[in-house]
Amino acid sequence: MSSVPVPTPTPVKVAKPQAAIPAARKRKVFWFFAAIVSVHLLVPLAFLPYTFVWWGIAALLVGNFIFGSLGINLGYHRMLTHSAAKFPKFLERLWVLFGVCSMEGSPLWWVCTHRMHHQHSDEEGDPHSPKEHFYWGHMEWIYTADERRQRLDTYGKYVPDLMGDKFLRWLHRGEKWLLVWLAHVVALTALGFGAGFAFFDTTDAAVQFGVQWFLWAVIVRTVYVWHITWLVNSAAHRWGYRSYKTNDGSRNNVFVAVLTNGEGWHNNHHATPRACSQGHRWWEIDLTFTFVRALQLVSLAWDVAAVKVPKHIAEGAKESGEGPPSTAKP
């Protein structure tokens, strides 16, 4: 008996990846979740009378610039993800190691995730859009399994230019980046206790300094860098002003830009992702880019990608009244 094909309605929304996302979100990466929670639980200890010190704020800010701005902003994001600038090999490796010490995943994992975000920004397939709810875009996605980022073909699609780097592959395989992170924790802690015993006369004072250093230079700094980085994904896709009419919810968020030394000018970034400078107006300060310019002056940085906003985005912004004024950087 022959059968006549019966057309069935196309389940457009049901069949798309978005329908599978809620199910995927139930599969948590518990070891990473436990690590994140454990580090957070240590933060209040830094504010006890025994451990709170004002120099800890300075250590936090310096640590943020080294590991957050140079490691994540410059190394993971602008250099690896967008090829916004080139550096001598030893500096490239240094920026990557600084990024690893921020405990935000392997470089290949981070770059793959961010490139997926740019391809599907605030749409189906975006790994961390805050459109559904803020907490997902801020941090829940991090400790939630995503089958796409567990497949080799995904990395072959999104990071083919980096897959040939033996150092990056070594960090990625077997989560060896965690060993590097742990080694940096041990090294910084030893430095703190060593300084304590070198500069203080009593054992109690030396131990107290070592504990203070560990909490502020390692624990508080790590959590601080986490959250300001995550705010770019969450807050800077919800609140702020738009200079360009991009096809997503990216915003220029002044608060996030100040905390991250320039990463908060997120609408600018989505308008021209490869540009090394994310501040397009004279008052949109981008200290990460300022550092790159300083390196460029002494020939330690080259091929620094300029701000080149696509014509259709720039013109669309002007028509809608969102375009930047004449004070925009060239």
N, C-alpha and C positions, 0 to 999 in steps of 0.2 A: 504494500500500500504506500503510495507516494505521499509525501507530506509537503505541504505548501509552507514555505518560510513565513512565519508571522513576525512582522516587525515589532520590536519591543522598544519602549521609550528609552532614550539614552540617559542613563543616570549621571548626568553631568556633575552634580555636586557630590553625589554619594561616592562615585568611583574615584574621585580625585584624592590626592594625598591628604587634603585637609580632613577628610572623614576618618583617616587612619591616625591622625595626630593624637586625639584624645586617648585612644587605646595605647599608643606608644608612650604617652606621658605617664602611664601607670607603671611602666617598667623602669624603676629607679636604679641608678648605679650607686648601690648602697655604700661601697667603700669610699667613693668620692664624696658622697653626702656626709658620711661620718667624719671624713677629714675636714670638710668645710665647717661642720658644726663644732668639732673639737677645737679648731683654731679660734673660732668665734668665742667659745666659752672661756678662753684664756685672756681675752681682751680686758674684761673688768678688773683683772688682777693688776693691770698697769695703773689703775687709778686709786689703788690703796695707798694709805699714808707712807707705807714702807717703800713703795715702788714709783709713786708719782714724782716726776721731776720735770721742770720746765725745759731743760735741754732735750728732753724726750721729744718735744714738738719739733725742734730743729732736726733731730735725727730722723724723725718721720718725714719731714719735707725733703731732706736730702735723699733719703731712701726712696721716696716717691719719684724724684727726678731720675735717679740712677736706674731703678728697676721698673718703674712705671713709664716714665717719659722716654728713656733711652731703650728700655727693654721691650715694652709693649707698644707704645706709640710709634717709636721709630723702627725698632727691630722687627717685631711681628707684623705690625700694621703697614707702615709706609714703605719699608724696605722690602720685606718678603711678599706681602700681599699685593702691593700695587707698583712695585719697582719704581718708587718715586725718587730714589737717589741711589748712587753706588758709592761704596767705600772700599778701602783696602781690606783684604781678606781677614786680617786679624781684628779689625773693627767690626766687620760683619759677624764674626764668631762671637765677639764680646757682646754686641747688642743681643744676639740670640740667647746667649747664656744669661744675660740680665733678665730677658723675658721669661726664660725657664724658671728663674729664681722667684718669679711672681706667682708661681703655682697656678697658671691658667691653661695648662695642658701643653701637649707637644706643639712645636711650631707648625708641623704639617696639619695637625688637627685644627689648630687655631686658624690658619690661613684658609683651609678648606671650608671651615664654617663661615668665615667672613666673606669669602667669594660667593658662597651659596646665598648669603644674606643680600649681597648686591644684586645678584641675578633675580631674586624673588622678593625684593624688599617690600615688607608689609603685605605680601600676597601669599598664596599657597606655596609651601616649600621654604618659606623664610624660617630658619632655625630658631629665631628669637624675637619675632615681632611682638610688641606689647599690645597690639590691637585688641586681642581677646581679653587679656588681663595683665596688669602691670607686673605682677610678681613673676609670671612666666617669662616675660621679656627681660626682667632684671636678673634672675638667677635660677629659677626652677629648671629651665632648659638645660642648664649645665650638668646637673646630676641626673638627667633623664636620658635613657638610651635612645639613640637615633640610629636605626638600621642603616640609613644611607651612609653615615660616617663610620660604619664598621665594614664597609665593602671596599675592596681594592679598586674596583672600577670607578667608584666615586672619586677617589684620590687621583686616579688616572685622568678623570675628566676635569677636575677643578685645580689640581696642583701638578700638572705634568712637568712644568718647568723646574719644580723643586724635587721631584722624585729621584733625580739622578744625583742629588747631593748626599753623599755617604754619611756625613755628620748628622744631617737632619733625619735621615732614615734610622740611624743608630739611636737617636733620641726618642724616636717614635716607637720602634719595636720593643715590645716587652715593657712599655712605660718606663724606659730608662731615664726619661727626663725627671722622673721622681727621685732617682738616685742623685742626680745633679742638684735638685732642690734640697734634698736632705744634706748633701755635702756642704752646700752654702750655709744652711742653718748651723751645722756643726762648726764651720769655719768662723762665722760671725759670732757665735756664742763663745767660742774659744778666745776670739779677739777681745771680747768684752771682759771676760774673766781675767785674761792676761793683762789687760790694761788696768784692771782693778788692783791686781796684786803688784803691779809695777808702780802705781801712783798713790796708793793708799797705804798707811802705816799699819792698819789693823786688818785681821782676817775678816772680821764682821763687815767693815766698810768695803773691803774688796769684793766680798760675796754680794753685798747689797748692790754695788755698782754693776756687777756682772748680771744679776737678775734684772735690774732696771734696763740695762742695755739689751738683753734678750727680748724683753717684753716690748720695748719701744722700737728697736731697730729691726726686729724680726716679726713678732706677732702683730702688733698694731699696724706697722707698715704694710704687712701682707694683706690684712683685712681692708685697710684704707685703699690700697691699689685695686683690690678686687672690686669694691663697691663703686669707686669713681669710674672704673672701666665699664662696669655693668650699667652705670647710669647713661652712658652713651647709647646703649642699646634700648634702654627703657625710657628715661626722662627725655632724652634728645629725640625721641620719636613720638613724643606727646606734647611737650611744652616748649615754647620759644617762638622765635620769629622766622619767617622764610624769606630768603633773598632770591630764591630761584623756584620756579614751578616744576619741581621734580615729581615723578610718578610714584611717590611714597609719602610717608608721614614725617620725614626727617625735618628737624628744626635746628636752628642755631640757639643753643641754650647757654646764656652767659655764665650761669652758676657752674654748669658742668665744664665749660671751657676754662674757667679759672682753676677749678680743682684738678683738671687733667693737663694743664699746661698746653691747651690748644685743641684738644680732641672734641670739645663741645660744639665747635662750629660745624655741626653735622650736616646741615642742609647744604652748606658750601661744599662739603666733602662729597655728598651724593651727586651734586651737580657736575663735579669734575674729580672723580675718584683718584686719578693718578697724580694730581697736583700735590707736590710736597707741602706747600703752604695751605693750611686750612682756614686761615684768617684772610678774608678778601678785602676788608675795609681797614683803614689805617688803625682803627681802635680795636679791631679784632685780634688781640694779642695771641700769638702762637709761639710760645717759648721753645717748643720742640723744633719748629722750623728755624727759629733764631739760632739754635745750636748748630743745625745743619749748615746754615749760612756761614757761621764762624769756621766750621770745618772746611767749607768750600774755599774760604779766603786763604787757608794754608794748604790747599790742594789735598785735603783728606776726604773730600766729597766731590763728586762730579756727576754729570748727567742728572742734575736736579730738575725734576719735571716742573714746568711752569704752570700757572693757572690759565687754563684754556677751557672756558665753559662752552659747550656745544651751542651753536647758533640757535637751534630751535628751543633750547631751554632758556637761554638768555632773552630771546625775543618774547617767549611765552611769559616770562616773569615781568617784562616791561608792560606788556599788554594788560596783565592782571594787576599791575601796580605793585608787584612784589620785587621788582628788580632793584639791584643795588644802585646807589647814587654815584655821582662822578668821583666820589672819594674812594671808590673801589681800587684795590691794588691792581697793577697791570699784570 
